[in-house]
Amino acid sequence: MRELLPYLKLYKKHWFGLSLGMLLAFLTLAASIGLLTLSGWFLSAAAVAGLTIARETFNYMLPGAFVRGFAMGRTAGRWGERVVSHNATFKLLTDLRIFFFSKLAPLIPGRVSNLRDADLLNRLVADIDAMDHVYLRLVSPMIVGTLGILSLTALVSWFDSQLGLTLGAILFALLLTWPVLFYKLGKRNGSELTHNKANLRIATLDWLQGYSELTLFGAEERYRNAILTTQEKLLKNQFFNAHFSGLAQALLLLANGWTIVLMLWLAADGVGGNTPDPMIALVAFATMASVELLMPIAGAFQHLGQTLTSARRLNDIILSEPDVCFPEHDTEHQQAFSIQYKNVAFHYPDSSNTVVREINLDIPANHRIAIVGQTGSGKSTLLQLLNRYWDVQTGCIEIAGKPIQEWSESQLRQAISVVSQRVDILNGALRDNLIMAKPAALDNELTEVLHQVGLGKLLEDTGLDTWLGDGGRQLSGGEKRRIGIARALLHNAPILLLDEPTEGLDKQTEQQIMQLFEQHFINKTVVFITHRLVNLDKMDSVCLIEQGEIVEHGSHHALIEKQGRYYQLNQTL
């Protein structure tokens, strides 16, 4: 049960709504039991009075008024309890999603790099939804049930202490044994159901996202069969749940029936030492009504295994410590945005192979440097370290003379514009995918930057409201790359990081983009990563990296005159 502690702490914020919901649930339960108990006594007393002279003095109006009052109170209380409880639960789930996402975001990309996107989505949606069981099916029924048993025991004990204590002991015994029994029976199935639900979402998302490629390579049927197999497992889990829910309710009704028989046998000689009278009906109907106390509890613990599994899956994220932690407050720094790599060495957390080693690189402010090298030489890693995707194992990186660890996240993001190899397109409008770089940008500014990067044709039909689809599937790779370039132009930060910005573009578009960059490079510190040795003579310096180490560093012309490794690479082109 310790897995639920992080979520029970969130209840403090919504204590009033949750407490009011339980109070209304208790009042509704009291009205329901009162209605059945009073009705049983009233019918019996009225029948006995009708057979005797008491029919002339029997008060039919007062019990009838209470019966009507209990009926109306039960209806109104049920409606109010549903509104208040569900409203509080939905607010709680909203806070839980925000809380979960706030814990998830700092873990990207390090801690969650081995998790599938669909698995994260399942944790954010299905596993958090399962947390509503904690209040609606566990906490509230247990508290209300306990208070209800105490109240019912006190009511019956008012008329006959022996009958009241007997009924209370039986109900408490059921309250303690029933949940444990059905938790044990449903624990394994609940865990499997949670995992199979996640696997179904993963398999379905894989099939949807890769449908075109799977069809082309003849693998679509295999992935579709994987969905059907996982779905069949999930349906079996759900059938098992439904089966045991019915079994729990049936056994509870059976136990209630035998309890009624016992209470009738004990009350047969009269209630409270009196001769047999309509009070026997009151005790019998009170016992019959007690099943409503335990019915929600019977199924509550059956779902506890599923809830605990979901809680463990969420705790894998919530209780993880991020690899990179940012300070809360901004740091003061000089406005000259220089960059220094000092004895930097780094390897990825899940690997012992060093990606970059002993990197010493000084990039003055407003300097344009091209970092070149073969694929896998560590070029992109240098940019990722500068963005603090990860922290270096040895050495340090400084921006504007301050260690990068002293920069707050907002400060760092405002200082850097990035065009990465992978440009993520949101499932939204063209406008939505641009204003993330500059939320205050006007439509004419967005239109202008699209024309600058050669994407004016996207404005032909619905303009900036053009829907780009999931991942921008209707855009080509070159168009996605230019969307990323447009974002960098809009962000207009003093440091510009370009990772293969013209990859996938035709020659004409590449020249257009490079000319645009030359205008945008003015008064900016630029780090340009490429494996294509073109237009490097326009850079202030060139740095050649091989196997994670700096081989040569200097101006393009100086390196050519040196006739070293850089010169040899140029000769092979």
C-alpha positions in Angstrom: 0.0 0.0 0.0 3.0 2.3 0.3 2.8 2.7 -3.5 -0.3 4.9 -3.0 1.3 7.3 -0.5 2.4 9.9 -3.1 -1.2 10.1 -4.4 -2.9 10.2 -1.0 -0.8 13.3 -0.2 -2.5 15.1 -3.1 -5.8 14.7 -1.2 -4.9 17.5 1.1 -5.6 20.1 -1.6 -9.1 18.7 -2.2 -10.0 17.6 1.4 -13.2 19.6 1.5 -14.7 18.2 -1.7 -13.6 14.7 -0.9 -14.9 14.9 2.7 -18.2 16.4 1.6 -18.6 13.6 -0.9 -18.1 11.0 1.8 -20.5 12.9 4.1 -23.2 12.9 1.4 -22.5 9.2 0.6 -23.0 8.4 4.3 -26.2 10.4 4.5 -27.5 8.8 1.3 -26.7 5.4 2.8 -28.4 6.3 6.0 -31.5 7.4 4.1 -31.5 4.2 2.1 -31.2 1.9 5.2 -33.7 4.1 7.0 -36.2 3.8 4.1 -36.0 0.0 4.0 -35.9 -0.4 7.8 -38.8 2.0 8.5 -40.8 0.6 5.6 -40.5 -2.9 6.9 -41.6 -1.9 10.4 -44.4 0.4 9.1 -45.9 -2.3 6.9 -45.8 -4.9 9.6 -47.1 -2.5 12.3 -49.9 -1.3 10.0 -50.9 -4.9 9.2 -51.0 -5.9 12.9 -52.9 -2.7 13.8 -55.4 -3.4 11.1 -56.2 -6.7 12.7 -56.7 -5.3 16.1 -58.5 -2.4 17.8 -55.3 -0.4 17.5 -56.2 0.5 13.9 -58.2 3.5 15.3 -55.3 4.9 17.2 -52.3 3.9 15.0 -50.4 6.9 13.6 -50.2 6.3 9.9 -49.1 9.8 9.0 -45.8 10.2 10.8 -44.2 7.0 9.6 -45.5 7.7 6.1 -43.9 11.2 6.2 -40.6 9.7 7.3 -40.8 7.1 4.5 -41.3 9.9 1.9 -38.6 12.0 3.5 -36.1 9.1 3.4 -37.0 8.4 -0.3 -36.5 12.0 -1.3 -33.3 12.3 0.8 -31.9 9.1 -0.8 -32.5 10.5 -4.3 -31.2 13.9 -3.6 -28.2 12.6 -1.6 -27.3 10.2 -4.4 -27.3 13.0 -7.0 -25.3 15.3 -4.7 -22.8 12.7 -3.7 -22.1 11.8 -7.4 -21.7 15.5 -8.4 -19.4 16.4 -5.5 -17.4 13.2 -5.5 -16.8 13.1 -9.2 -16.0 16.8 -9.4 -13.4 16.4 -6.6 -12.0 13.3 -8.3 -11.7 14.9 -11.7 -9.9 17.9 -10.1 -7.6 15.4 -8.3 -6.8 13.6 -11.5 -6.1 16.9 -13.2 -3.6 17.8 -10.5 -2.2 14.3 -10.7 -1.6 14.6 -14.5 0.1 18.0 -14.0 2.2 16.6 -11.1 3.2 13.5 -13.2 4.1 15.6 -16.2 6.2 18.0 -14.0 8.1 14.9 -12.8 8.4 13.4 -16.3 9.7 16.5 -18.2 13.0 16.8 -16.4 13.7 13.1 -17.1 13.7 13.6 -20.8 15.8 12.3 -22.6 17.9 10.5 -20.1 15.8 8.5 -17.7 13.0 7.7 -20.0 15.0 7.0 -23.2 14.3 3.3 -22.8 10.5 3.7 -22.6 8.2 3.7 -25.7 6.1 6.7 -26.5 2.9 4.6 -26.3 4.0 3.3 -22.8 4.4 6.9 -21.6 1.1 7.8 -23.0 -0.5 4.9 -21.3 1.0 5.9 -17.9 -0.2 9.5 -18.5 -3.8 8.4 -19.4 -4.8 4.9 -18.3 -2.6 4.5 -15.2 -3.6 7.9 -13.8 -7.2 7.1 -14.5 -6.8 4.0 -12.4 -6.0 6.3 -9.5 -9.6 7.3 -9.2 -10.2 3.8 -7.8 -8.3 4.9 -4.7 -10.9 7.4 -3.6 -14.1 6.3 -5.3 -13.7 2.5 -4.8 -11.4 2.2 -1.8 -11.1 5.2 0.6 -14.7 6.4 0.4 -16.5 3.0 0.5 -14.3 1.8 3.5 -14.9 5.0 5.5 -18.6 5.2 4.7 -19.0 1.5 5.2 -17.3 1.6 8.7 -19.4 4.5 9.8 -22.5 2.8 8.4 -21.9 -0.4 10.3 -21.3 1.6 13.5 -24.5 3.5 13.0 -26.6 0.4 12.1 -25.2 -1.4 15.1 -26.1 1.5 17.4 -29.6 1.6 15.9 -30.4 -2.0 16.4 -28.7 -2.0 19.8 -31.0 0.8 20.9 -33.8 -1.8 20.7 -31.9 -4.9 21.6 -28.2 -4.9 22.5 -27.7 -8.6 21.8 -29.1 -8.4 18.3 -27.2 -5.1 17.6 -23.8 -6.4 18.7 -24.4 -9.7 16.8 -25.3 -7.9 13.6 -22.3 -5.5 14.1 -19.9 -8.4 14.6 -21.0 -10.2 11.5 -20.8 -7.0 9.4 -17.3 -6.1 10.7 -16.1 -9.7 10.1 -17.3 -9.4 6.5 -15.8 -5.9 6.2 -12.4 -7.3 7.2 -12.4 -10.7 5.4 -14.2 -9.9 2.1 -11.7 -7.2 0.8 -8.6 -9.3 1.7 -10.1 -12.4 0.1 -11.0 -10.8 -3.2 -7.8 -8.7 -3.3 -5.8 -11.9 -3.2 -8.0 -13.4 -5.9 -7.9 -10.4 -8.2 -4.3 -9.2 -7.5 -2.6 -11.2 -10.3 -5.3 -10.6 -12.9 -5.3 -6.8 -12.1 -1.6 -6.6 -12.6 -1.8 -8.5 -15.9 -4.7 -6.3 -17.0 -2.7 -3.2 -16.5 0.3 -4.5 -18.4 -1.8 -5.9 -21.2 -3.6 -2.6 -21.6 -0.2 -0.8 -22.0 0.9 -3.5 -24.4 -2.2 -3.1 -26.5 -1.7 0.7 -26.7 2.0 0.1 -27.7 1.1 -2.5 -30.4 -1.7 -0.3 -31.8 0.4 2.8 -32.0 3.3 0.9 -33.6 0.8 -0.4 -36.3 -0.7 3.1 -36.9 2.6 5.0 -37.1 4.3 2.4 -39.2 1.4 1.3 -41.4 2.9 2.5 -44.7 6.3 0.9 -44.1 4.8 -2.3 -42.7 2.6 -2.6 -45.8 5.5 -2.0 -48.2 7.6 -4.7 -46.5 4.8 -7.2 -46.0 4.9 -7.0 -42.2 1.5 -5.4 -41.6 -0.4 -8.6 -41.0 2.2 -9.7 -38.3 1.8 -6.4 -36.4 -2.0 -6.6 -36.8 -2.0 -10.1 -35.4 0.1 -8.9 -32.4 -2.7 -6.3 -31.7 -5.4 -9.1 -31.8 -3.3 -11.3 -29.6 -2.8 -8.6 -27.0 -6.5 -7.6 -27.2 -7.5 -11.2 -26.6 -5.4 -11.3 -23.4 -7.0 -8.0 -22.3 -10.5 -9.3 -22.9 -9.7 -12.4 -20.8 -8.5 -10.2 -18.0 -11.7 -8.1 -18.2 -13.9 -11.3 -18.3 -12.1 -12.5 -15.2 -12.8 -9.2 -13.5 -16.5 -9.3 -14.4 -16.7 -13.0 -13.3 -15.2 -12.3 -9.9 -17.3 -9.1 -9.5 -20.4 -11.2 -10.0 -19.1 -13.9 -7.7 -18.3 -11.4 -4.9 -21.7 -9.9 -5.1 -23.4 -13.3 -5.2 -21.5 -14.5 -2.1 -22.2 -11.3 -0.3 -25.9 -11.7 -1.0 -25.7 -15.3 0.2 -23.9 -14.1 3.4 -26.6 -11.5 3.9 -29.3 -14.0 3.4 -27.9 -16.3 6.1 -27.4 -13.4 8.4 -31.1 -12.5 8.0 -32.0 -16.1 8.9 -29.8 -15.9 12.0 -31.3 -12.5 13.1 -34.8 -13.8 12.6 -34.1 -16.9 14.7 -32.6 -14.7 17.5 -35.4 -12.2 17.3 -38.2 -14.8 17.1 -39.0 -14.6 20.8 -39.2 -10.8 20.7 -37.0 -7.8 20.5 -35.7 -6.2 23.7 -37.4 -8.7 26.0 -40.9 -7.9 24.5 -43.3 -10.4 23.0 -43.1 -10.9 19.3 -44.2 -7.7 17.5 -43.5 -5.7 14.3 -40.0 -4.8 15.7 -38.9 -8.3 14.4 -39.6 -6.9 10.9 -37.5 -3.8 11.7 -34.5 -6.0 12.7 -35.0 -8.2 9.6 -35.2 -5.3 7.2 -32.3 -3.6 8.9 -30.2 -6.7 8.3 -31.4 -6.9 4.7 -30.4 -3.2 4.2 -26.9 -3.9 5.5 -25.9 -5.5 2.2 -25.8 -2.0 0.7 -23.0 -1.1 3.2 -20.8 -3.9 1.9 -21.7 -4.1 -1.8 -19.2 -1.4 -2.9 -16.5 -2.9 -0.7 -16.8 -6.3 -2.3 -15.6 -5.0 -5.7 -13.2 -2.3 -4.3 -10.3 -4.5 -3.4 -10.8 -6.6 -6.5 -9.5 -3.6 -8.4 -6.8 -2.8 -5.9 -4.2 -5.1 -7.7 -4.8 -3.1 -10.9 -4.5 0.2 -9.0 -1.3 -0.8 -7.2 0.3 -1.9 -10.5 -0.6 1.4 -12.1 0.8 3.2 -9.0 4.1 1.3 -9.4 4.3 2.2 -13.1 3.7 5.9 -12.2 6.2 5.7 -9.3 8.9 4.6 -11.8 8.6 8.1 -13.2 7.6 10.2 -10.2 10.3 8.8 -7.8 13.1 9.0 -10.4 15.7 11.7 -10.0 16.6 13.6 -13.2 20.1 13.4 -14.6 20.1 17.2 -15.1 18.9 19.7 -12.4 18.6 23.4 -13.1 18.8 26.1 -10.5 15.6 27.9 -9.7 17.0 31.5 -10.0 18.7 33.2 -12.9 22.4 34.0 -12.8 24.0 37.3 -13.8 26.4 37.1 -16.7 28.1 39.3 -19.3 26.2 39.9 -22.5 29.1 38.6 -24.7 27.8 35.0 -25.4 31.0 33.1 -25.7 31.2 29.3 -25.3 34.1 27.3 -23.7 34.5 23.5 -23.6 37.1 22.8 -20.9 38.5 19.2 -20.7 35.1 17.8 -21.5 34.6 14.1 -21.6 31.2 12.3 -21.8 29.6 8.9 -22.2 25.9 8.1 -22.3 24.4 6.8 -19.1 23.6 3.3 -20.5 27.0 2.9 -22.1 30.6 2.9 -20.9 32.1 4.0 -24.3 33.3 7.5 -24.2 31.7 9.6 -26.9 33.9 12.7 -26.6 37.1 13.0 -24.7 39.4 15.9 -23.6 37.5 18.5 -25.6 39.0 21.9 -25.2 37.3 24.5 -27.5 37.0 28.2 -27.1 34.4 29.9 -29.2 34.4 33.7 -28.7 31.2 35.8 -28.8 29.9 36.6 -32.3 32.2 33.9 -33.7 31.1 31.4 -36.4 32.6 28.0 -36.1 31.9 24.9 -38.2 32.4 21.5 -36.5 33.0 18.8 -39.1 33.6 15.1 -39.0 32.3 11.7 -40.0 29.0 10.3 -38.7 29.4 9.1 -35.1 32.4 11.3 -34.3 30.6 13.1 -31.5 29.6 16.4 -33.3 25.9 16.3 -32.3 26.8 15.3 -28.7 28.6 18.6 -28.3 25.4 20.4 -29.0 23.3 18.2 -26.8 25.8 18.9 -23.9 25.5 22.6 -24.6 21.7 22.3 -24.3 22.1 20.2 -21.1 20.3 17.2 -22.4 23.0 15.5 -20.3 25.8 16.8 -18.0 29.4 16.0 -18.7 31.2 13.4 -16.6 34.5 15.4 -16.4 35.4 19.0 -17.3 32.9 21.8 -17.7 31.1 23.9 -20.3 30.8 27.7 -19.8 28.5 30.2 -21.6 29.3 33.9 -21.2 32.0 33.0 -18.7 29.6 31.2 -16.4 29.4 27.4 -15.9 26.4 26.0 -17.7 25.1 24.4 -14.4 24.5 27.9 -13.0 22.1 28.9 -15.8 18.4 28.4 -15.1 16.4 26.5 -17.7 14.5 29.5 -18.9 17.7 31.5 -19.2 19.4 28.8 -21.2 16.5 28.3 -23.6 16.2 32.1 -24.2 19.9 32.3 -25.0 20.0 29.4 -27.6 18.2 28.7 -30.8 18.6 25.2 -32.2 18.0 23.5 -35.6 18.4 19.8 -34.8 18.6 16.9 -37.1 15.1 15.7 -36.0 12.4 18.4 -36.2 9.3 17.5 -34.2 6.0 18.7 -35.7 3.0 18.9 -33.4 -0.4 17.6 -34.5 -1.8 21.1 -34.9 -2.0 24.0 -37.3 0.9 25.7 -39.0 0.6 28.6 -36.7 0.8 26.4 -33.6 4.0 24.9 -34.8 5.6 28.4 -35.3 4.5 30.5 -32.3 6.1 28.0 -29.9 9.3 29.8 -30.9 7.9 33.3 -30.4 4.4 33.3 -28.7 4.0 37.0 -29.3 4.6 36.8 -33.0 2.0 38.3 -35.3 0.6 36.5 -38.3 2.4 38.8 -40.8 5.7 37.9 -39.1 5.0 34.2 -39.3 4.0 34.6 -43.0 7.2 36.5 -43.7 9.5 33.9 -42.2 7.7 31.1 -44.1 8.4 32.9 -47.3 12.1 33.4 -46.3 12.6 29.6 -45.8 10.7 28.8 -49.1 7.5 27.4 -47.5 5.1 30.0 -49.0 3.1 27.3 -50.8 1.9 26.0 -47.4 -0.1 29.3 -47.1 -2.0 28.8 -50.4 -5.2 27.2 -49.1 -6.1 27.8 -45.4 -3.0 29.9 -44.6 -1.6 29.6 -41.1 -4.5 27.4 -40.1 -3.2 24.6 -42.4 -3.4 21.4 -40.4 0.0 19.6 -40.4 -1.3 16.3 -38.9 0.3 13.8 -36.5 4.1 14.3 -36.7 3.6 16.4 -39.9 3.1 13.3 -42.0 1.9 15.4 -44.9 5.1 17.3 -45.0 8.3 16.1 -46.7 11.6 15.7 -44.8 12.9 19.0 -46.3 9.7 20.9 -45.4 10.0 19.7 -41.8 13.6 20.8 -41.7 12.6 24.3 -42.9 9.9 24.5 -40.3 12.7 24.0 -37.8 14.8 26.7 -39.4 11.8 29.1 -39.4 11.4 28.5 -35.6 15.1 29.3 -35.1 14.7 32.6 -37.1 11.7 33.5 -35.0 13.4 32.7 -31.7 16.4 34.9 -32.7 18.6 34.0 -29.7 22.2 35.2 -29.4 23.6 31.7 -29.8 22.6 29.6 -32.8 23.2 25.9 -33.0 22.8 24.2 -36.4 23.0 20.4 -36.7 23.0 19.5 -40.4 20.4 22.2 -41.2 20.5 21.7 -44.9 20.4 17.9 -44.9 17.7 16.6 -47.3 17.4 19.9 -49.2 18.0 20.2 -52.9 21.0 22.3 -54.1 18.9 25.4 -55.0 17.0 25.4 -51.6 20.3 24.7 -49.8 21.9 27.8 -51.3 18.8 29.9 -50.5 18.9 28.7 -46.8 22.7 29.3 -46.5 22.3 32.9 -47.9 19.5 33.4 -45.3 21.8 32.1 -42.6 24.5 34.5 -43.6 22.2 37.4 -42.9 21.0 35.9 -39.7 24.5 35.1 -38.4 25.3 38.8 -37.8 26.1 39.5 -34.1 25.5 35.9 -33.1 27.6 33.1 -31.8 27.1 30.2 -34.3 28.0 26.6 -34.0 27.4 24.9 -37.4 27.7 21.1 -37.5 28.0 19.3 -40.9 29.7 16.4 -42.5 29.5 18.2 -45.9 32.6 20.3 -46.5 30.8 23.1 -48.4 30.8 26.9 -47.8 33.2 26.4 -44.9 35.4 29.2 -46.2 32.7 31.6 -45.0 33.1 30.4 -41.4 35.5 32.1 -38.9 37.0 28.8 -38.0 36.7 25.1 -38.6 37.0 22.3 -36.0 37.6 18.7 -37.2 36.5 15.9 -34.8 37.3 12.3 -35.2 36.4 9.5 -32.7 35.4 12.1 -30.1 38.7 14.1 -30.2 39.6 17.4 -31.8 42.1 16.6 -34.6 42.5 20.1 -36.2 41.2 23.5 -35.4 41.7 26.8 -37.4 40.4 28.8 -40.3 39.5 27.1 -43.5 42.4 28.5 -45.4 44.9 27.8 -42.7 43.9 24.2 -42.5 44.1 23.8 -46.2 47.6 25.3 -46.3 48.6 22.9 -43.4 47.6 20.0 -45.7 46.7 17.8 -42.8 43.6 15.6 -42.2 41.2 18.4 -43.1 43.0 18.9 -46.4 42.8 15.2 -47.1 39.1 15.1 -46.6 38.6 18.0 -48.9 40.6 16.3 -51.6 38.3 13.2 -51.5 35.2 15.2 -52.3 
